[in-house]
Amino acid sequence: FDFLASSLQRFIEKEGNDFNLSQPVKRELAFTFSFPVKQTSISSGVLIKWTKGFAISEMAGEDIAECLQGALNKRG
């Protein structure tokens, strides 16, 4: 999720003027996560298991939205 957050940060830094980001503002973000997830609310879901050849065992059972939000928070 650090890679996603850093990519989003680079995109905003490069294209930010087109979004009128003259002041810090909170923006909405939606993303698609194409792996089995048990959705626990509209903004959270726990990874059930990896598929498609991915195997990061320590991520199973983690709240995917929380992981992404944590990575975004580290970058401000």
DRENDO-1510 file (C-alpha; in Angstrom, 1 decimal, always signed):
<recs>
REC; n; res; u; v; w
REC; 1; PHE; +0.0; +0.0; +0.0 .
REC; 2; ASP; +3.0; +2.3; +0.4 .
REC; 3; PHE; +3.6; +2.0; -3.4 .
REC; 4; LEU; +0.0; +3.0; -4.1 .
REC; 5; ALA; +0.2; +6.0; -1.7 .
REC; 6; SER; +3.5; +7.1; -3.1 .
REC; 7; SER; +2.2; +6.8; -6.7 .
REC; 8; LEU; -0.9; +8.9; -5.7 .
REC; 9; GLN; +1.3; +11.5; -4.0 .
REC; 10; ARG; +3.5; +11.8; -7.2 .
REC; 11; PHE; +0.3; +12.1; -9.3 .
REC; 12; ILE; -1.1; +14.9; -7.1 .
REC; 13; GLU; +2.3; +16.7; -7.0 .
REC; 14; LYS; +2.5; +16.6; -10.8 .
REC; 15; GLU; -1.2; +17.3; -11.6 .
REC; 16; GLY; -2.3; +19.1; -8.5 .
REC; 17; ASN; -2.7; +22.5; -10.2 .
REC; 18; ASP; -5.4; +21.0; -12.4 .
REC; 19; PHE; -7.4; +20.1; -9.3 .
REC; 20; ASN; -7.2; +23.5; -7.7 .
REC; 21; LEU; -5.4; +22.3; -4.6 .
REC; 22; SER; -4.2; +25.7; -3.4 .
REC; 23; GLN; -5.0; +24.7; +0.2 .
REC; 24; PRO; -5.0; +21.4; +2.0 .
REC; 25; VAL; -8.3; +19.8; +1.4 .
REC; 26; LYS; -9.7; +16.4; +2.2 .
REC; 27; ARG; -10.6; +14.5; -1.0 .
REC; 28; GLU; -12.6; +11.4; -1.4 .
REC; 29; LEU; -10.9; +8.3; -2.8 .
REC; 30; ALA; -12.4; +5.1; -4.0 .
REC; 31; PHE; -10.5; +2.0; -5.1 .
REC; 32; THR; -11.2; -1.5; -6.4 .
REC; 33; PHE; -9.5; -4.4; -4.7 .
REC; 34; SER; -10.0; -7.5; -6.8 .
REC; 35; PHE; -9.4; -10.1; -4.1 .
REC; 36; PRO; -11.8; -11.9; -1.7 .
REC; 37; VAL; -12.7; -9.5; +1.1 .
REC; 38; LYS; -15.2; -9.7; +3.9 .
REC; 39; GLN; -16.7; -6.2; +3.8 .
REC; 40; THR; -17.4; -5.1; +7.4 .
REC; 41; SER; -18.7; -1.6; +6.5 .
REC; 42; ILE; -18.9; +0.8; +3.6 .
REC; 43; SER; -15.3; +1.8; +4.3 .
REC; 44; SER; -13.6; -1.3; +5.6 .
REC; 45; GLY; -13.1; -4.9; +4.6 .
REC; 46; VAL; -10.8; -7.8; +5.7 .
REC; 47; LEU; -8.8; -9.7; +3.2 .
REC; 48; ILE; -9.9; -13.3; +3.2 .
REC; 49; LYS; -7.1; -14.7; +1.0 .
REC; 50; TRP; -4.9; -13.8; -1.9 .
REC; 51; THR; -5.6; -15.2; -5.4 .
REC; 52; LYS; -4.1; -14.7; -8.8 .
REC; 53; GLY; -0.7; -15.9; -7.8 .
REC; 54; PHE; -0.2; -13.4; -4.9 .
REC; 55; ALA; +0.8; -14.8; -1.5 .
REC; 56; ILE; +1.5; -12.3; +1.2 .
REC; 57; SER; +0.6; -14.3; +4.2 .
REC; 58; GLU; +0.8; -11.6; +6.8 .
REC; 59; MET; -1.9; -9.6; +5.0 .
REC; 60; ALA; -4.7; -12.2; +5.3 .
REC; 61; GLY; -7.1; -11.0; +7.9 .
REC; 62; GLU; -6.0; -7.3; +7.6 .
REC; 63; ASP; -8.4; -4.5; +6.9 .
REC; 64; ILE; -7.4; -3.4; +3.4 .
REC; 65; ALA; -8.9; +0.1; +3.6 .
REC; 66; GLU; -7.1; +0.7; +6.9 .
REC; 67; CYS; -3.8; -0.4; +5.4 .
REC; 68; LEU; -4.3; +2.0; +2.5 .
REC; 69; GLN; -5.4; +4.8; +4.8 .
REC; 70; GLY; -2.3; +4.2; +7.0 .
REC; 71; ALA; +0.0; +4.4; +4.0 .
REC; 72; LEU; -1.7; +7.7; +2.8 .
REC; 73; ASN; -1.5; +9.2; +6.3 .
REC; 74; LYS; +2.3; +8.6; +6.4 .
REC; 75; ARG; +2.6; +10.9; +3.4 .
REC; 76; GLY; +0.3; +13.6; +4.8 .
</recs>
